[in-house]
Amino acid sequence: MSRRRGQALIALLGFVVTASVATGVLVGGALWAAGDRNQDNESRSATGTSAPTTDLVAPPPSVPAGPVAEAPATVATAADAATSEAELHKGAEEKKPGADIAAGDCVGFGGENGTIQKSACGTPGADFRVAGVAAPNASCPADSDRTYPRPLPGGEQDTLCLDVPWVVGHCVDVNGAAPAPAPCVTALSSRVKVVDIKQGTADVNACAGAGDRGFVYTQRRFVVCVAHL
């Protein structure tokens, strides 16, 4: 009886072991199948999200071949030219009237707007000779026939001291406010001829025998002797 129990117990243990092994095999197979299905789903999911999306764009309309249009030429206007000139001369000082005139030059006032200009001595328009130039804050001799304040760069000015351009042998017209060079025409009583210039004296009588009258420059002490034609 005890031997039969032992055999039955052994048989029972074998059944339990066999059932456990079978159960493990079934569980393992199920786990393996589930894992394979999950991996397959992940692969499909990744493939679906990474696929590029392409937008369809209509091609541009075709353009018939032909000559290429040229860009319109730029036309410079008067305003553009004025602006360019203003930029070019920005900061530049305008030339002062009479800037090139020095003592000994002959001048006239026939320039633009009556401004002073240098003229060749003995020619029409050479109405005065520059006897000297007075520095800024100085003055010309009181017996000058005319003075001309000349602007200088920086805002200062000097003064041109002007005399009638007396030249022995030349004629002047004494009919106006001041003698002016003129052609020697005998028919005009207002014309006189310069016959001498006496230096170092302010006495008109020094012209005796050298003319019938004289123009006296008292401060600078000389007399211009003239005679009617």
C-alpha positions in Angstrom: 0.0 0.0 0.0 2.8 2.4 0.8 4.5 1.5 -2.5 1.4 2.5 -4.4 1.2 5.8 -2.6 4.7 6.5 -3.5 4.1 5.8 -7.2 1.0 7.9 -7.1 2.9 10.8 -5.6 5.6 10.5 -8.2 3.0 10.5 -11.0 1.3 13.5 -9.5 4.6 15.4 -9.2 5.4 14.6 -12.9 2.0 15.9 -13.9 2.5 19.1 -12.0 6.0 19.6 -13.6 4.7 18.9 -17.1 1.8 21.3 -16.6 4.1 24.0 -15.3 6.4 23.6 -18.3 3.6 23.7 -20.7 2.1 26.8 -19.0 5.6 28.6 -19.2 5.8 27.8 -22.8 2.4 29.2 -23.5 3.1 32.4 -21.5 6.4 32.9 -23.2 4.9 32.5 -26.6 2.2 35.0 -25.8 4.7 37.5 -24.6 6.8 37.1 -27.7 3.9 37.6 -30.0 2.7 40.7 -28.1 6.2 42.2 -28.3 6.5 41.5 -32.0 3.1 43.2 -32.6 4.1 46.3 -30.6 7.4 46.6 -32.5 5.5 46.3 -35.8 3.0 49.0 -34.7 5.9 51.4 -33.7 7.6 50.9 -37.1 4.4 51.7 -38.9 3.8 54.7 -36.7 7.3 56.1 -37.3 7.0 55.5 -41.0 3.7 57.4 -41.1 4.9 60.5 -39.2 8.2 60.9 -41.1 6.7 60.7 -44.6 7.2 64.1 -46.3 4.2 66.1 -47.4 4.5 67.6 -50.8 2.4 70.7 -51.8 1.4 70.8 -55.4 2.4 74.2 -57.0 1.2 75.2 -60.4 4.0 76.0 -62.9 4.4 79.7 -63.9 2.7 80.7 -67.2 5.1 80.5 -70.1 6.3 83.9 -71.5 6.7 84.2 -75.2 10.3 84.9 -76.3 11.0 88.4 -77.5 13.5 91.3 -77.1 14.5 92.2 -73.5 13.0 95.5 -72.4 15.7 98.1 -71.5 15.6 100.0 -68.2 14.4 103.6 -68.8 17.3 106.1 -69.0 17.7 108.4 -66.0 17.2 112.0 -67.0 19.0 114.7 -65.0 16.7 117.5 -64.1 17.7 121.1 -63.4 17.0 120.5 -59.7 19.4 117.6 -59.7 22.1 119.8 -61.4 21.5 122.6 -58.9 21.8 120.1 -56.0 25.1 118.6 -57.4 26.5 122.1 -57.9 25.5 123.1 -54.3 27.2 119.9 -53.0 30.3 120.6 -55.1 30.6 124.1 -53.8 29.6 123.5 -50.3 31.8 125.4 -48.0 33.6 127.2 -50.8 33.9 131.0 -50.5 32.9 133.1 -53.4 35.7 135.2 -55.0 35.7 138.7 -53.7 35.3 141.6 -56.1 38.7 143.2 -56.9 40.7 140.5 -55.1 43.4 140.5 -57.8 43.8 144.3 -57.8 47.0 145.9 -56.4 48.6 149.3 -56.2 49.6 150.6 -59.7 46.7 148.8 -61.5 44.1 150.7 -63.4 40.4 149.9 -62.7 36.9 150.7 -63.7 33.4 150.1 -62.5 31.9 148.5 -65.5 31.7 145.0 -64.1 28.5 143.1 -63.3 26.3 145.2 -61.0 28.8 148.0 -61.2 31.5 146.1 -59.3 35.2 147.1 -59.6 37.3 145.4 -62.2 40.9 145.7 -63.4 41.4 147.4 -66.8 44.4 148.1 -69.0 45.7 151.6 -68.3 45.0 154.1 -71.2 42.0 152.1 -72.4 38.3 153.0 -72.2 36.9 152.0 -68.8 40.2 152.5 -67.0 38.8 155.4 -65.0 41.1 155.2 -61.9 44.6 154.1 -60.9 45.2 152.4 -57.6 47.5 154.8 -55.7 47.6 152.5 -52.7 45.8 150.0 -50.5 44.8 151.0 -46.9 45.0 148.0 -44.5 41.9 147.1 -42.4 41.1 149.7 -39.8 43.2 152.2 -41.8 42.1 154.9 -44.2 43.2 156.3 -47.6 44.7 159.8 -47.9 42.1 162.5 -47.7 43.0 163.8 -51.2 42.2 160.5 -52.9 39.8 160.9 -55.8 37.8 157.9 -54.7 38.0 155.0 -52.2 36.7 151.5 -52.6 36.2 149.3 -49.5 37.2 145.7 -50.6 35.9 142.7 -48.6 38.4 140.2 -47.5 38.1 136.5 -46.5 37.3 136.2 -42.8 34.9 139.2 -42.8 37.5 142.0 -42.8 38.1 144.6 -45.5 40.8 146.8 -46.8 40.4 150.0 -48.9 41.6 150.7 -52.4 42.8 154.3 -52.7 42.0 155.5 -56.2 43.2 158.5 -58.3 42.5 159.7 -61.8 45.0 157.9 -64.0 47.1 161.0 -64.8 49.5 160.3 -67.7 51.5 163.0 -69.3 50.4 163.4 -72.9 46.9 161.9 -72.3 43.7 163.8 -72.0 40.9 163.9 -69.5 37.3 165.2 -69.4 36.8 167.6 -66.5 33.1 168.2 -67.1 31.8 165.7 -64.6 32.1 165.4 -60.8 35.7 164.1 -61.2 38.2 164.1 -64.1 37.9 161.0 -66.3 40.2 159.8 -69.1 38.9 160.7 -72.5 40.2 160.9 -76.1 42.0 164.2 -77.0 39.2 165.9 -79.1 39.8 169.6 -79.8 36.1 170.3 -80.4 35.2 169.7 -76.8 36.1 172.5 -74.4 35.8 170.1 -71.4 38.8 168.1 -72.5 42.3 169.0 -71.2 45.7 167.5 -71.8 48.1 166.5 -69.0 51.4 168.4 -69.7 53.3 167.8 -66.4 53.1 166.4 -62.9 54.9 168.4 -60.3 56.0 166.4 -57.2 56.8 167.7 -53.8 54.6 170.7 -53.9 51.0 171.7 -53.2 51.2 175.1 -55.0 49.3 175.3 -58.3 51.6 178.1 -59.4 54.2 175.5 -59.9 52.4 174.8 -63.2 53.4 178.3 -64.6 54.7 177.8 -68.1 53.5 174.1 -68.0 49.8 174.6 -68.4 47.0 177.0 -67.6 45.6 175.2 -64.5 46.5 172.4 -62.2 44.9 169.7 -59.9 46.5 169.9 -56.5 46.9 166.9 -54.1 47.6 168.7 -50.9 48.2 165.8 -48.5 50.5 163.9 -50.9 52.0 167.1 -52.3 51.9 166.9 -56.0 50.2 169.0 -58.7 48.9 167.8 -62.1 49.4 170.5 -64.7 46.9 170.5 -67.6 46.2 172.7 -70.6 43.1 173.2 -72.8 43.4 171.8 -76.2 
